[in-house]
């Protein structure tokens, strides 16, 4: 999927449940190209292509790309810095970095809470699909938690 940037774009759009019309109106994609990419996504099992170029997403709402798979590696290498370069100061935007030490038994509970937030976001996305395009705005939610030390700090350790 990452070898063809337009295929990756269409894959991300279908995961957000955009229609073919929304994709061709928003991006430099012809209808024929968009259909070609939808056929490819059907072949690899992401969607089930239906008549009139409609589709059914075959992935669960809680779908996640493989942590070290090609798509996540592509986003780490090419999109992460672009994403975090934003000011996060617009309406409905925010960036929080919280550091602390918690017990190893509580860490999985915090991760479950983050997963619930992600599910709430995905469910609201589903619900808001019935709204007009002008009444919706695209947002990207990033939730992460891991045991980590900034490399520059690690080099200072004794």
N, C-alpha and C positions, 0 to 999 in steps of 0.2 A: 504494500500500500504506500509506503514512504518513497518508493522509487519514482513514482509519478505524483508530483505535487498537486495536480488537479484531481487525481483520484483520492488523495488524502483529504483535500478540501471537501469533495463530495461526501466522503466517509464521515467527516466531522459534521457536515450539514445534516446527513441522514440520522446521525446519532442525536442531533438536536431537533429532528423531525421536521425539517424544512421540506416544502413541496418543491417539485421541479421548477415551478414558476418562480418561487422565491429565490432559488439558486441562480437561475438564468437572469433574473432581474437584478440581483445583487453582485454578481461576478461575471467576468468576461468568459462565459461558457455558452456555447450555442446549445440549443435544445438537443441536437444530434449528439454532441459531445457528452452532454449531461446524461442522456439515455445510455450511451456507451459505458459510462462509468457506473451507472446504476446496474447495468447488466453484469459488469465485473464484480460489483459488490454482492449481487445475487449469487454468482458462481462461487464466491468464497464463503457464502453463508451468513453474511451480515444482515442482508435483507431478503425478503421474498418479493420479487418484482411482480406487480399485478397489472391488469389492463389499465389503459390510459396513463401509463407511466406513474402509477401510484405504487406504494410499497408498504410492506409490513416489516417493522424492525424485528429481527429474530433474536436480539440480545436482551438480556434482562436489564431492568432499570439500574441495577447495581453493577452492571458490567464494568470491568476495569481492564485496561490494557495490561499485558504482562509487564511486571516491574522492570525487567531488563530486556524486554523484547524490542524489536526494531522501531515501533512507534514511540514508546517511551524514551528510547535512546535518541531518536530524532528530536523530540521535544526538549530533552535535556540539552542537546547540543545546539539547537537552533532557536528555540522559542523561550526558554526559561529566562535568559537575560532580557529579552525583549519584553516579556510579561512584567518582570520586576522593575524594569526601567520606568514604568509609569509612576505618576505621583500618588495614586491611590487617594486623591483628595476630592474626587467628584462625588456627586450625589449617589448614595448607595455603594460607595467604595470604601475600602479600609484595608490596612495591612497591620497585622499584629504579629509580633515575634515575642514569645514568652519563654523564658528559660527558667528551669527549676529542677530540683531533684525530688523525685517521688519514688515510692517503693516499687519494686519490680512487679508486685502483685496488683498494684493499682494501675500501672501503665496500660494493660489491656482494656481496662474499664474506660479509660479516657479515649482510647482508640475506638471503642464501641460507640461512644458519644459522638465522636467525629463522623463515624459512619452514619449515624442517625441524622446528623446535620446534612450530610451529602444526600441521603435519601429524601429528606424534607425538600431540599433544593430541587432534586430531580422530579419529585412529585408535583411541586409547584410549577415547574416547567411544563409538565404534562397538562396540568389544569389550565394554565395560561395560554395554551395553544389555541383555545377558542377565541381569544382576544384578537383584535385587528393588529396588524404589524405595527401601526403607529402607536399602539398602546403598550408595546413591549420593547424592551431593550436587551441586547445580548450581554450577558455577564459570564465570567469564568470564575469558578470557585476553586480555590486550591486549599486543601486541608492536608496537613502533613504532621507527622510526629515520628521522631526516631531518636535513639540515643546517638548523640553527635557532639563533636567539639570542633569549632572552627579551626581549620588547619593552622592558621597563623598563631592561634593560642596553643595548639598542641605542640608546636615547635618550641614554645617557651616552657613546657613542662620539664620538671626535674626527673 
